[in-house]
Amino acid sequence: MSGSVARLTDRQFRSIAELVEGHVGIKLPPAKRLMLEGRLQKRVRALNHSSVNEYAERLLDGDHLETELVHLIDCVTTNKTDFFREPSHFEFIRDIAVHELLGRRGRGSQDLKIWSAACSTGMEAYTTAIVLDNMLRSGSRFQFRILGTDISTSVLRLAKLGIYSKEMIAPVPDELAKRYFLRSRDKARSEVRIVPELRRTVNFMRMNLMDSKYPVDRDVDIIFCRNVLIYFDKATQRKVVDQLCSHLRPGGYLLVGHSESMIHQGSVGLKQVQPTIFKIESRS
Ligand SMILES: C[S@@+](CC[C@H](N)C(=O)[O-])C[C@H]1O[C@@H](n2cnc3c(N)ncnc32)[C@H](O)[C@@H]1O
C-alpha cells in the first residue's frame, strides 16, 4: 500500500470534520488531521481495514454511517478527567452552594439535583457524590441525586461500572478513598470500585449537548459543564450555555472549566460569582 492511501485524502478529512462538527459540535481544524488519523486506528483495526483511507471510504459510502457514527464519536472525543479536578468547585459546593440553595427553600424540599453534563468516565459526578455524602455524615440534612450525561458511549460504560485504577484515585483524600472505594479481592488487580451506596446516587445517560432539547428536569441546582465548551465554536458555546441555564432553578449554579470563564458574556440572567462559577438570577 502506498503512503498516500494510508492517509486520509483532503476530501475525506473535510467530510469527516464536517460530520463531527455537525453532530457533536467538536471542531476539527486541519491541524488536527494527524490526531484524527491516529485516533481512527482503533476502528481500522477493529474492522480489519488496511488503512484510515479504507475506513473513511466505508464510513462515507452512505451505507455504514448510521452504525459507525457512535464509534467515530468515541474516537474523536477527548475524555480526560480526574477525581477532584479543579478542586475549588467542590469546596464552593461544600462551603457555600449547598447551604445557600437549601436556605432559599425554607421548609420546602431538601432534595438537591446536580447534573454533570459531559461527565466522561464519571469522576466529576462521583466526586460530587463523595463531597455531598460526606456532608451528610457530618450532620447536614438533605437528599441529593446526580445525573451524568455524555455523548460517548464508551466513557458512559465505564462511568456506570464505577471501576477505576488505583492511580486514578490518587487525588482522593485517603480517608474518603477508604470510605467510598472497594478494593479488589484479587490483590493482583490494581482496581477499585465506587461503593454501591454511592453508585446508586448517580445515574448516567447518553445525551448530546448539540440537541435542541435536553431530556432533563428544569429545576437542577448545580450544573457542571467543564472542559467541553472549549471544543465548540462561539455560537455553539452560547447556545449550549443558554440551554443549560434553562434547566437551572433560579439561584442555581453553572460551573465551567478554568479555560472557559468567558462563556457568560451575553447570557441573560447569568452573574459571575467567581472566575468559573455563574449564578442564574433569572431565566431568559
Ligand atoms: C475533557 S472531557 C471533560 C470531562 C469532565 N467534565 C471534566 O472536566 O473532567 C469532555 C467530555 O465532553 C464530551 N462531549 C464532547 N462533545 C459532546 C457533546 N456534543 N455532547 C455531550 N458530551 C460531549 C466528551 O465525550 C468528553 O467525555
The ligand as an SDF file (V2000), in Angstrom:
LIG
                    3D

 27 29  0  0  0  0  0  0  0  0999 V2000
  -12.3830   16.5940   28.5010 C   0  0  0  0  0  0  0  0  0  0  0  0
  -13.8440   15.7160   28.9500 S   0  0  0  0  0  0  0  0  0  0  0  0
  -14.3820   16.6250   30.3650 C   0  0  0  0  0  0  0  0  0  0  0  0
  -14.8800   15.7230   31.4660 C   0  0  0  0  0  0  0  0  0  0  0  0
  -15.2740   16.4390   32.7530 C   0  0  0  0  0  0  0  0  0  0  0  0
  -16.3500   17.3780   32.5360 N   0  0  0  0  0  0  0  0  0  0  0  0
  -14.0860   17.1440   33.3620 C   0  0  0  0  0  0  0  0  0  0  0  0
  -13.9650   18.3640   33.2470 O   0  0  0  0  0  0  0  0  0  0  0  0
  -13.2380   16.4780   33.9530 O   0  0  0  0  0  0  0  0  0  0  0  0
  -15.0010   16.2640   27.6750 C   0  0  0  0  0  0  0  0  0  0  0  0
  -16.2020   15.3420   27.5330 C   0  0  0  0  0  0  0  0  0  0  0  0
  -17.1700   16.0020   26.7180 O   0  0  0  0  0  0  0  0  0  0  0  0
  -17.8470   15.0200   25.9510 C   0  0  0  0  0  0  0  0  0  0  0  0
  -18.5100   15.6650   24.8130 N   0  0  0  0  0  0  0  0  0  0  0  0
  -17.9310   16.2120   23.7040 C   0  0  0  0  0  0  0  0  0  0  0  0
  -18.8610   16.7040   22.8830 N   0  0  0  0  0  0  0  0  0  0  0  0
  -20.0650   16.4710   23.4750 C   0  0  0  0  0  0  0  0  0  0  0  0
  -21.4020   16.7540   23.1080 C   0  0  0  0  0  0  0  0  0  0  0  0
  -21.7010   17.3480   21.9610 N   0  0  0  0  0  0  0  0  0  0  0  0
  -22.3890   16.3720   23.9530 N   0  0  0  0  0  0  0  0  0  0  0  0
  -22.1030   15.7550   25.1160 C   0  0  0  0  0  0  0  0  0  0  0  0
  -20.8490   15.4540   25.5190 N   0  0  0  0  0  0  0  0  0  0  0  0
  -19.8430   15.8100   24.7080 C   0  0  0  0  0  0  0  0  0  0  0  0
  -16.7400   14.0500   25.5770 C   0  0  0  0  0  0  0  0  0  0  0  0
  -17.2310   12.7890   25.2150 O   0  0  0  0  0  0  0  0  0  0  0  0
  -15.8900   14.0200   26.8460 C   0  0  0  0  0  0  0  0  0  0  0  0
  -16.2020   12.9370   27.6700 O   0  0  0  0  0  0  0  0  0  0  0  0
  1  2  1  0
  2  3  1  0
  2 10  1  0
  3  4  1  0
  4  5  1  0
  5  6  1  0
  5  7  1  0
  7  8  2  0
  7  9  1  0
 10 11  1  0
 11 12  1  0
 11 26  1  0
 12 13  1  0
 13 14  1  0
 13 24  1  0
 14 15  1  0
 14 23  1  0
 15 16  2  0
 16 17  1  0
 17 18  1  0
 17 23  2  0
 18 19  1  0
 18 20  2  0
 20 21  1  0
 21 22  2  0
 22 23  1  0
 24 25  1  0
 24 26  1  0
 26 27  1  0
M  CHG  2   2   1   9  -1
M  END
$$$$
